[in-house]
Amino acid sequence: MTGLSASARLKALEQILIPARIVPVLTIDRVEDAVPLAQALVAGGVNVLEVTFRTEVAATAAKAIIAEVPGAIVGMGTVLSGDDLRRAQALGAQFAVSPGATAELLDAAADSDLPLLPGVATASEVMQAQARGFSLLKFFPAGQAGGIPMLRALAGPFPNTRFCPTGGVNADNVATWLAEPNVVAAGGSWLCPASDIRSGNWEVITGRCVDAMKKLRRK
């Protein structure tokens, strides 16, 4: 199978991530939480959602959101292999996200119609991704991998590469991350912590999203 061209993959990801600015990373343990969680996020102005493949119910949860929350743009995260990528596409996801990037996964993504945001943490990993046509990358774990100083260092040799930092991004620093010229969006779980999901605090999650988006608009 021949997938999208590198430029088409890039355009598809840009159209999803640039308007979103914030991408919540969702680890869903109970299927019944999926739809109200997504509805709470979308109601707060956050509509691009990464559902991770970390739980047994992840696929079912993602399918429910795709079917029942029309305002949500759903991507699958923790994509670790070509098989995961194909599962994500079969579910109806609009994009995929990986914490790292093996040669096998990058090759599978190059042959897929599902845009992938591959994870990188070093210059060598950026080069490996670029060699296969990927120039919009997840910087992970962002805080532990050198933070903003690392992103600024990468901007020198890789002026045309842009990033979505995830890991260590939170309400207090997300605007600082997004102010970097080579950052298009930022990911994290602070908008919907596990405790709020377990307790069904949907209005709290919506309010947190509203506050976050208002602060970003003022920047």
BABA-507654 format. One record per atom (N, C-alpha, C): x, y, z. Coordinates in steps of 0.001 Angstrom, whole numbers, plus 500000, padded with zeros to 6 digits. Each point is the difference from the previous one (the first is absolute). Example, Ala and Ser with C-alpha at 12.3 -4.5 7.8 and 13.67 -1.06 7.14 Angstrom:
513190494310507800/499110501190500000/500900501200500000/499650501050499280/500820501190500060/499230501090500730/
***
This chain:
500845498806500000/499155501194500000/500879501242500000/499667500980499168/500718501264499982/499183501022500754/500606500615500990/499273500923500840/500102501427499501/499589500922500855/500099501410499680/501455500390499794/500219501006499179/501347500532499840/500416500710501285/501296500246500140/500495500688501189/499348501373500138/499831500710498897/499396501334500070/498519499913500374/499313498965499537/498585499839500352/499846499638501473/500901499134500506/499964499664501441/500227501243500839/500982500796499587/500314501219500746/498813500949500008/499402500205498840/498856500910499918/498850499515500872/499741498688499985/498902499452500800/500237500238501494/501235499766500454/500309500221501415/499925501477500360/500505500853499121/499935501441500260/498558500452500152/499129499500499143/498597500423500050/499316499557501282/500517498938500617/499451499521501268/500629500728501183/501327500071500036/500703500442501193/500100501512500158/500227500722498914/500212501442500128/498776500712500583/498777499731499514/498849500665500623/499751499523501435/500365498756500289/499698499426501317/500810500645501107/501302500146499768/500962500541500958/500236499080501193/498945499478500604/500135499064501116/499353498674499610/500736498897500236/499475498663499718/500001499204501306/498841499805500624/499960499206501216/500300498540499721/500810499409500860/500355498583499884/499100499226500954/499150499138499446/498960499332500784/500335498529500198/500078499596501261/500137498593500348/498684499587500650/499196499248499271/498631499700500427/499926498562500502/499610499847501260/499915498679500619/498610499385499926/498977500845499858/498622499511499957/499318500544498750/499403499115499235/499354500415498750/498936501062500262/499287499858501106/498902500933500267/500480501432500228/501291500187500248/500532501351500181/500326500683498674/500124499234498931/500548500524498750/499178501154499430/498722499772499789/499176501011499353/499823501241500874/499631499873501293/499873501231500795/501316500755500151/501119499295500039/501300500674500062/500238500806498727/499791499371498863/500193500708498736/499046501180499873/498765499804500420/499027501098499944/500426501157500886/500555499692501171/500457501047500910/501147500792499390/500917499313499356/501138500671499375/499550500876498836/499160499451499129/499519500754498841/499195501215500452/499197499845501048/499213501122500517/500895501130500482/501206499648500433/500947501012500465/500890500570498914/499750499604498749/500763500542498894/501215499191499606/500118498778500542/501138499125499698/499453498793499237/500258499944498701/499324498969499211/500932498989499341/501308500179500098/500944499007499473/500473499148501170/499682498705499974/500203499124501152/500899498835499613/500969499721500852/500845498817499812/499580498934501009/499430498911499511/499601498871500842/501126498974499949/500613499726501125/501153499100499994/499574498534499973/500838499194499376/499783498554499937/500511499317501286/499936500659501136/500619499471501213/499074499111500819/498717499985499670/499059499219500801/499250499012499106/499399499016500643/499268498970499254/498784500560499277/499456501100500503/498774500541499408/500278501147499030/501269500282499731/500347501182499203/499320500005498634/500058498874499296/499415499945498661/498492500213500045/499339499350500937/498551500149500132/499641501432500380/500786500583500894/499763501380500425/500144500960498823/501048499818499205/500211500877498850/498867499880498999/499557498774499753/498894499797499059/498735500702500484/499761499952501311/498816500654500558/500074501514499813/501171500566500238/500159501447499839/499797500396498541/500620499241499101/499867500306498574/498541499937499562/499263499031500522/498607499812499592/499053501004500635/500288500408501242/498998500735500774/500358501443500319/501229500428499701/500399501387500289/500480500633498696/499069500520499192/500359500462498665/501016501140499978/500098500754501093/500954501106500026/501425499586500282/500221498739500343/501335499538500396/500800499523498791/501270500357499988/500969499475499029/500886499040500779/499868498714499727/500618498972500832/501255499434499340/501086500011500754/501212499308499598/500324498923501011/500734498990499577/500403498940500921/501459500185500388/500253499917501303/501352500160500511/500588498691500490/501247500073500429/500766498824500390/499975498959498877/500152500487498780/500110499124498829/501460499551499920/500219498708500161/501357499473500135/500471499176498819/499103499668499085/500355499095498908/499118500264498793/500368499368498894/499154500080498822/498627499417500247/499927498945500802/498700499414500333/499131500993500758/500598500725500944/499248501023500732/499487501079499054/500847500386499060/499606501028499039/498805499528499176/500040498768499567/498883499462499221/498740499883500850/500149499631501274/498845499965500911/499384501383500130/500849501015500151/499510501372500142/499212500426498768/500522499659498838/499301500368498771/498664499265499894/499989498738500377/498767499215499928/498926500545500937/500419500597501106/499051500570500955/499355501274499476/500624500619499016/499494501265499491/500719501208500551/501162499790500625/500785501119500513/500453500893498859/500208501273500291/500426500951498977/501507500249500015/500660499547501054/501450500091500064/500484499027501053/501312499808500056/500601499100500987/501222500674500601/500326499594501228/501120500591500729/500820498884500625/501313500089499891/500867498995500618/500960500672500971/500374499325501092/500963500578500938/501421499992499463/500271499097499056/501304499895499362/499786499672498534/501049499546499341/499860499748498570/500997498951499538/499564498762499898/500849498951499452/499971500071498476/500997499375499378/500025499945498542/498744499321499471/499562498933500678/498812499269499554/498764500878500035/499833500793501059/498834500860500120/500045501116498960/501152500622499817/500113501073499019/499743499487498586/500501498824499702/499756499418498676/498513499705499803/499359499469501049/498563499724499914/499211501289499795/500410501054500697/499297501277499882/500188500614498618/501181499807499420/500253500521498658/499132499306498959/499533498793500316/499134499240499089/498533500067500407/499662500919500906/498643500073500535/499335501308499607/498671499991500001/499243501230499799/499692500703501320/500426499430501114/499740500605501301/501221500817500426/499874501313500165/501146500814500389/500515499599501387/501326499904500120/500639499641501262/500829501160500515/499893500253501312/500874500935500703/501017499156500769/501202499781499427/500965499114500657/500707500702501159/500331499236501018/500681500555501156/501513499991499852/500641501099500435/501457500106499986/500465500692501274/501260499739500373/500575500671501161/501420500483499739/500591499600498868/501395500339499711/500152500443498550/501159500589499711/500298500426498635/500038498808499047/500571498886500446/500065498822499140/498608499500499644/499083500046500953/498635499551499734/499293500950499039/500272501302500120/499449500950499035/500489499667498597/501289499699499875/500572499669498696/499373498737499414/499787498995500848/499386498765499528/498577500244499509/499259500845500706/498637500318499581/500006500811498707/500899500974499923/500089500822498792/500346499159498773/500865499013500188/500422499167498879/498832499250499375/498929499810500780/498815499317499479/498860500972499707/500317501288500000/499023500989499565/499151500628501080/500411499874501272/499212500551501104/500692501246500559/499306501137499956/500583501257500481/499163500684501072/498887499370500378/499189500453501133/499992498858500999/500606500220501176/500337498920500906/499516500282501415/499753498953500739/499720500102501430/501333500038500744/500190500993500851/501202500077500838/499643499403501352/500558498812500286/499588499255501191/501160499202500586/500105499945501328/499258500778500998/500598501404500103/499214500994499665/500514501346499767/500783500565501185/499424499924501180/500685500555501165/501286499270500319/499954498694499982/501149499183500363/501067499979498908/499611500292498754/500941499929498878/500705501323499722/499890500938500915/500736501252499848/499141501235499908/498685499820499929/499089501127500038/500199500993498870/499645501239500271/500097501053498997/501438500231499533/501013499938500873/501367500137499492/500351498957498945/499489498774500150/500258498969499001/499300500330498687/498759500468500077/499290500375498779/500732501111499261/500511500958500747/500731501099499369/501300499501499378/500630499042500649/501219499423499432/499695499251498706/498889499270499966/499624499253498795/499627500926498845/499549501204500317/499595500930498945/501170500388499103/501214499954500521/501171500371499205/500222499073498817/500273498707500251/500234499086498887/498735499568499268/498837500210500618/498741499539499386/499003501162499924/500301501017499176/499149501199499984/498600499761499459/499805498933499236/498694499738499396/499197498928500728/500514499563501149/499303498983500784/499227500677501122/498775499545500200/499168500567501064/499514498883500925/499539500410501167/499788499035501071/498679500221500734/499540498890500598/498907500021500970/500556499415501290/500483500838500930/500556499473501243/498937499378500887/500341498896500610/499114499292500928/500873499372501082/499532500076501243/500770499474501124/500614501142500775/499367500380501097/500474501148500769/499320501302499627/499099499949499020/499224501186499631/498789500077500918/499719501200500521/498880500151500928/499383501387499878/499015500267500842/499275501272499921/500913501194500193/501030499844500824/500876501128500316/501006500310498901/500357499007499188/501062500248499018/499586499802498546/498751499609499735/499614499693498620/500150501217499086/499669501188500490/500136501194499161/501459500271499661/500900499693500928/501426500190499741/500483499046498923/499558498748500072/500344499044498954/499476500471498644/498743500428499959/499375500363498736/500588501267499395/500697500776500809/500632501224499490/501259499715499188/500515498772500092/501198499659499238/499669499906498506/500830500570499132/499681500031498563/499867498626499361/500685498984500550/499931498673499376/498994499076500687/499077500575500772/498942499229500662/498655500342499367/499255498982499578/498686500243499390/498856499719500961/500223499103500954/498974499638500978/500713499315501157/499271499780501078/500581499323501162/499002498987500532/500516498870500478/499142498945500524/500209499781501479/498987499435500644/500128499703501419/498681499557500587/500047499595501251/498807499453500654/499461500906501100/500534501206500143/499600500842501120/498561500487499888/499432500054498795/498620500468499862/498990499019500584/500363498730500012/499054498984500479/500749498950500814/500439500348501203/500705499031500838/499145498791500329/500670498901500280/499300498735500249/498972500122501118/500297500802501020/499073500134501124/498678500614499555/500050500973499110/498764500610499508/499228499050499100/500718499202499212/499320499031499146/499294498956500854/500704499489501018/499396498987500880/498763500532500704/500050501284500375/498895500588500755/498910500569499105/500230499993498688/499002500564499089/499849501501500137/501085500690500287/499962501451500169/500068500696498635/498972499775499195/500036500480498617/499953501513499927/499211500642500875/499922501457499968/501336500631500402/500699499366500919/501320500503500399/500964499923498819/499959498898499279/500865499833498831/499662501040498939/498709500219499752/499605501017499026/500507501372500418/499842500336501262/500464501296500492/501502500171499863/500726498928500252/501463500050499868/500403500258498549/499278499374499078/500263500214498570/499703501439499593/498860500516500453/499624501381499677/501070500964500492/500463499809501233/501021500882500567/501299499914499202/500389498779499639/501248499802499254/499946500705498653/498919499844499286/499900500595498666/499912501523500082/499345500524501033/499942501452500177/501389500566500233/500777499331500841/501363500474500294/500863499994498737/499838498969499179/500802499932498780/499602501101499016/498718500319499951/499563501069499073/500534501353500409/500277500175501300/500526501289500471/501475500166499714/500676498894499674/501442500081499766/500309500671498661/
***
